[in-house]
Amino acid sequence: MSSKAERRTARQEVAAYHEAELGRLVGHVEEAVRRHRAGELDAFEVDEVIFQYSRAAKELWKFCNLGNVESTAHWIRDESPSGWWERGKPWRRGARD
C-alpha cells in the first residue's frame, strides 16, 4: 500500500503529463485556426480538427483519470505514452491509412 505522499506525488506527475499533452493537442487547433485565418482551410476543415481534438482529449482524460494513479504515473515514467492526436482520429469506413 502506498503512502499519502506517494499518491500525491503520483497525482502531480499525472497532472503535469496531462497538462503537457493537452497543450500539444490544443496546438493542433491553434494551427488550424491560424491556417483558416490565412485562407488555407475552410470552416469545415477546422471543424474536423476540433472534432479530432475533442476525441483525442477525451482519450487522454480517460488515461489520466480512470486508472490507479500510481500505476498511471509509473506508466508515464516508463513508457511515456503518446500518439493522443492519432487516437482521436475518426474512424472512417473504407479509409486505409
C-alpha positions, 0 to 999 in steps of 0.5 A: 500500500502506498503512502499519502505522499506517494499518491500525491506525488503520483497525482502531480506527475499525472497532472503535469503529463496531462497538462503537457499533452493537452497543450500539444493537442490544443496546438493542433487547433491553434494551427488550424485556426491560424491556417483558416485565418490565412485562407488555407482551410475552410470552416469545415476543415477546422471543424474536423480538427476540433472534432479530432481534438475533442476525441483525442482529449477525451482519450487522454482524460480517460488515461489520466483519470480512470486508472490507479494513479500510481500505476498511471504515473509509473506508466508515464515514467516508463513508457511515456505514452503518446500518439493522443492526436492519432487516437482521436482520429475518426474512424472512417469506413473504407479509409486505409491509412 
